[in-house]
Amino acid sequence: MFLLGAGASAEAKIPAAGEMVDRIEGLLKSHDDWRPFEPLYHHIKSAIHYAAGLKGRFGDEVSYNIETLVNTLYELERNEQHPLYPFIASWNSRLVTLAGGDFTRVKDFRRLILKTLKRWMSPDDPSQADYYRGFIQLQKDLNFPLRIFSLNYDLSVERLHSQEFRVETGFPGVGVRHAWDWERFEDAESAQPLPQIYLYKLHGSINWTRDKQTKALVSVEQTEGIEPEDMEVIFGRDFKLEAADPYLFYAYEFRRFSLVARLIVCIGYGFGDSHINKMLAQALKSDSERRLLVLARCRDAASTVAKRADVAKKLDVSEVQLVVHEGTAQQYLAATDLRDRLLALIPKSTDAPF
């Protein structure tokens, strides 16, 4: 079972959440479309850091990235519709000035970010993600379907699909006539041959949208036609487990397979999602023989040890169940002995007869 975070696509020139903030700050200084939002951005960023400082968190301890920024804009945009609004005596006067009437500038800023996000998720040269083809070779070597759970919005895994190699995404086709169907993930006898990869995109995808009449989830070929407000992507906010499919189904599937997998492989995941962390912790605590492999860009042996301790602390699990490997996604997926590496990490069960 694989869990992919933003770091898995970094070598495909798809920026991670932290890098996106750096790019936004550059655009605010250099592009006419962005400059009007610079004072609003500075106010919001400073407020986020101020709130963290009140809790004793400073510097790198502050969780600030594009997810934090967009989620904050979303909450501010709700304004009088927010359930906490009746309890707020008054908004910060400077914020009211910068946000504009009815906080319309907050909404415009968020839309601009989402529009740009869609472009960042669609690199001009998709071949830069060809290292994902390592999953094809791994599947052939193991000879059973891979379960890949992704927190990313890009299409790097979907591009592995071909007539000879099937990636099941839940969509029978492209367009409004091919709505997402959870039953496509079930191993029915009629589904022959079985998919080589089952892909669960836990936070949505840049090519997903909802049919305005039926509200059915569909995938499209061209993402340019999807308005920012209609993008079916969920940032890492506390209420991201929305009461709608496919998100609830995917969360259930993640929990289900994490409780049966002998080895869970995390590639490019920074352990900043509390919902995912809780399910990983539950899986590890339920079976002391289960292992979690973390692929991380550690500089040396000392940073590898520190990374292992940090993950154990975040999940509140024993370091015995954690394995940290140095390297990038590209380096790891290109390994010719990847199958053997993974199988070697699975401890022999105490119940095994040999």
N, C-alpha and C positions, 0 to 999 in steps of 0.2 A: 504494500500500500504506500502510495507516494503523496506527499503534501508539498505543493509548489507555492512559494512566496515570490515577491517582486524580484528578489535577487536571482531567481532562476532565469529571468529574461534580460538581465542587465547586459549580458554580452551580445544580445540581439539589438542593442542600442535603444532599448525601451527603458526609460528612466524609472528608478524606484521612487517611493513617496518622498524621501528626503531630497533627492535630486530635483524633483519637480518644484519644490519650494525655491530652490536656488534659481531655477529657470524663471519662475514667476517673478522673483525679485529683480532679475535681469531685465525682463520685459517691462516691468513697472518703471524702470529708469530709461529705457531706450525706445519704446514703441508708443506712438501717439494714442492708440486704442487703449493702452493700459495706464498711461500716466495719470489720468484723472482719478484713478482708484488708489494711487500710492498713499495719500494721507489716511484713507480708510484702512488700507492694509496695515500700515504701521500702528494704527490705534488698536486694531484687533490683535495683532501679534503681541504687542506689549501687554495687552490685557490678559492674554493667555499665559504669558510668562509671569505676570503679576499674580494670577490665581495660583499658579504652581508654587510660586515663592511663598505664599501664605501657608502652604503645606510643607514648607522646608525643602522644596526641590528647586535646584538652580542649575544653570548651564546645561550640560548634556543629560541631566536627569529629567529635564522637561520634555515631555512627549509632544513634539511639535513637528508636523509634516503636512502634506497636502490633505490628508484625511482629516486631521484636526482642524485645519483651516476651513475646508468646505463644510464640515459638520457644524462648525461655529456659525458660519454664514447662513446655513440652513435654519438653525435655531433662531438666529436674529431675524431672519426674513419672516418668520411666523408672526413676530410682533404681537399684535393683540389676539391672535389665534392661539398663542402659546398658553398652555394651562397655568403657567406661573405668572402670567401677565397681571392678574388681579392682585398679586402679592407684591408687585414691584411699585414702589412709591413713584419713582420717575427714572427714566433712562438717563445715563450719563449725558450731559448737555452737549459735549463735544461729539459724542457718537451720533446723537440726533442730527446735528449739523452735517456731519460727514455722510450719514446714511440717506439723507434726503427725505422728502415726503413719503410717508408710508413705507419707509425703508426700501424704496425702489432701487437705490444705488447698490444696496446689498444684494438684491436679486440679480441685477445686471452684472455685478462682479462675479457672482457664483456661476452665472450662465457662461460668461467669458472663459472662466477656468475650465468648465466642463467641455466646452467646445474645443478648447486647446488640448485638453486631456485626450479627446478622441483622436486628434491628429498625432499626438505622441505615441499612442498605442498602435498606430498604423505606420510603421517605418517604411521609407521609400524602397528599401531593399530587404524583402522578407527572407532572402537566403541567409541573412546574418543569423537567423535562428535555426539553421540547418543542423546544429549540434543536438537539437531535440530528437533527431533521427536515431540517436542512441537508444531511445525507448523502443524503436522498431527492432533493432538487433537484440535488445534484452528480451523482448517478448518472444522472439523466435527461439532464443536460447532456453528460456524457461518453458515455453510451449503451453502457456495458459494466459488468459486475459489479465491485463494490468488494470488496477484501479488507481486512477490519478485524480486527486482532489486539488483544485487550483483556486488560489485567492486572487489570481490575476485576471485582468479584463482583456488581455491581448489574445491573438488567435494562433499562437505558436504551436500549440498541441493540435488544434483542428487542422492545421496545414499538413499534418502527417497523413491525413485521410486520402485514400486512393482506392481504385478498384480492387487492388490486392491487399490493402491494409485498411480495415474499417475502424474508425474512431466513433464510438457511439456518444452522441451529445443529447439525445432525447428528441431530436427533430428528425422527422422522416424526410424532410427536404427543406428547401429555401423558399420563403415567401409566406403570405397570409394563409395559404391553403394547407400549410404544414405546421400545425401548432405543436408545441412541446407536449410530450406524453410520457409520464413516469413509467409506464409499463414497458417502454423500450429498454429499460435497464434490468428487466427481469430476464433470467435465463430460461426462457420457454423453449420447449423441444422444437417448436416450429422455427425458432430463430437460428437457423443454420445457414452458413457457418456463424459461429459466435463472433462478436466483435473482438478485435485484438486489444483495444483500449476502451474502457468506460471512463468518460471524462465528466467530472462533476465540478462545475464552476460556481463555487460557493458564494461569490460576491457579484455574479452577473458577468456580462460580456458587452463589448462595444458594438457588437452586431445584433444585439437583442432589442426588441421593442414590443409593446403591447398593441394588439389590434384595437382601435378606438371604439369599435362597436361591440365586439365579443369579449374584449379584455384578455384574449388568449395570447400567450407568449409565442412570438415567432422570431426567426432569425432572418436576416436580410443579407444580400450580397454586397450592397453598397451602403456604407455607414454614413456617408455625407448627407443622406436624406433624413437622418434621425435628428430631430431637434434636441438640444441639450436637456430640456425638461422631460423628454420622452426616452432618454437613455435608461436602459434597464441595468443600472449598476448600483451597487450598494457599497458605500464607503464603510470603513471599520468603526461604525458608531455603535453605541450600547444597544440600540434597538434594531440592529440589522437583521435579527431573526424575525423577519416580518411574517405575519399570518397569511402567507400566500406561497404557492409553489412557483418556482422550483426550490425556493430557499429552505423551506421547512423540510421538504423531502431530502434535499442534499445534506442538511444537517443531521437528519436521522440516519442517512446512509453512512455519513462520516462516523457517527457514533457506532453504528452496527459493525462496520468493517474494522474499526480501530479495536473493537473488543474481540475480534477473531484473528487479526493479523499477528503473526509471530514477530514481524519486523515492520516498523513504520519508518519511512525515509523522508526526512524534511530537507528540501533543497531551496535555499534562498528565503527561508522564513525567519523573521526576526523575533518571534514569540511576543508580539505586541497585541495580539487579539485574545481577549479574555475568554470568549466563548470557545475558541479552538483550544486554548491552553487547558481549560477545564476538562474538555473531552479527552485530550491527550493524557492528562494526569489521571483521569478515571481509568483509562485503558491500561496504563502502566501499573497503577496500584492494584488493579484487579488480577494481575498475573505477573508474578515476580520474574518469570522467564521471558516476558515480552521485552523487546529492545527497541530503542529509538535512536536512529542514526541521524545526526545533524551534520550537513555539509556546510562549512563556514569558511570564509576567507580569513583565516587566522595567519598572523605574520610568522609565528614561531611556536615552539613547543609550549612556552609559558602562556601565550595567548590562547592556545588550544585548551590547556588546563583551566584557564580562567573562563573560557566560553562554556565548558562543561559544567563548571560550578554555577555559572550564571543561569543556565537553562534549568539545572536542578532546583535552584532557588525559585525561579519563576513558576515552575510546575509543582514545586514542593514534593519532589520524588527523590529516590536514591540515585546517586551518581553511577551506581553499579549498572543500572539499566540504560545508561546513556553512552553513546559512542560519538565522538566528534572527529570528523575527517577534515583535514585542510584541503583547500582547493576551490575551484569554481565549478559551476554547472557544466560548462563546456569541457573542462578537463575530466570531470567525473564521468559524464555520459559518453565520452570518447574512449574510455578504457575498454580494451578488448576482453578483459577478464572480469567485467562488471558482474556477470552472473555469479561467478565463483566468489567474488568479494562479498556479495550480498548474502549468499547462502552460508558463508563462513561465519557471519555475524549472528546467525540463529543458534542459540544454545540448544544442546541436546536435552530433551525433556527428561526429567527424573523418572518418568513413567515409561520411557522407551525401553524395549526389551534388549536392545544391543547398544 
